C-alpha cells in the first residue's frame, strides 16, 4: 500500500478513533496525538527525497495506522 492509499486509510482510522473517543477531552487527546504524529513525521522524513522519502513516509504512516486501529478491549 502506498502514498494516497495509506493517507486514506489513516484518515479513516483517525475518523473512527475520534468517533470512539470518550467525550470532548478524549477527542482533544486524539487531535493532539495526531498533531504530534504529523510533527514527528515531518521531522523524521522532511529532509529526504525521492525513494527515501517514500519509504520513510510509508513506515511512518503504517506505524500510525497501527496505533489508530488499536481498539481498547
C-alpha positions in Angstrom: 0.0 0.0 0.0 1.5 3.4 -0.9 1.0 7.1 -0.8 -2.6 8.1 -1.2 -3.9 4.7 -0.1 -2.0 5.0 3.2 -3.2 8.5 3.6 -6.8 7.5 3.1 -6.5 4.5 5.4 -5.0 6.8 8.1 -7.8 9.3 7.6 -10.4 6.6 8.1 -8.8 5.2 11.2 -8.4 8.7 12.7 -12.1 9.5 12.0 -13.1 6.3 13.8 -10.7 6.9 16.7 -12.3 10.4 17.1 -15.8 8.8 17.0 -14.9 6.3 19.7 -13.1 8.9 21.9 -14.5 9.5 25.4 -16.1 12.9 25.3 -14.5 16.3 24.4 -11.4 15.5 26.4 -10.9 12.2 24.6 -11.3 13.9 21.2 -8.8 16.6 22.3 -6.3 13.9 23.2 -6.7 12.2 19.8 -6.3 15.5 18.0 -3.1 16.3 19.9 -1.8 12.8 19.2 -2.4 13.3 15.5 -0.7 16.7 15.6 2.3 15.1 17.4 2.4 12.4 14.7 2.4 15.0 11.9 5.2 16.9 13.6 7.3 13.8 14.1 6.6 12.7 10.5 7.8 16.0 9.2 10.9 16.0 11.4 11.9 12.4 10.5 11.1 12.5 6.8 11.3 16.2 5.9 14.9 16.3 4.6 14.6 13.2 2.5 13.7 13.0 -1.2 12.5 10.5 -3.8 12.6 6.8 -2.8 14.0 7.5 0.6 11.1 9.9 1.3 8.5 7.4 0.0 10.0 4.7 2.2 10.1 6.9 5.3 6.5 8.1 4.9 5.4 4.5 4.3 7.0 3.4 7.6 5.6 6.4 9.5 2.1 6.0 8.1 2.0 2.3 8.7 3.0 2.8 12.4 0.4 5.5 12.9 -2.3 3.4 11.3 -1.4 0.5 13.7 -1.8 2.9 16.7 -5.0 4.3 15.4 -6.6 0.9 14.6 -5.8 -0.5 18.1 -9.1 -0.8 19.9 -9.5 -0.8 23.6 -10.8 -4.2 24.7 
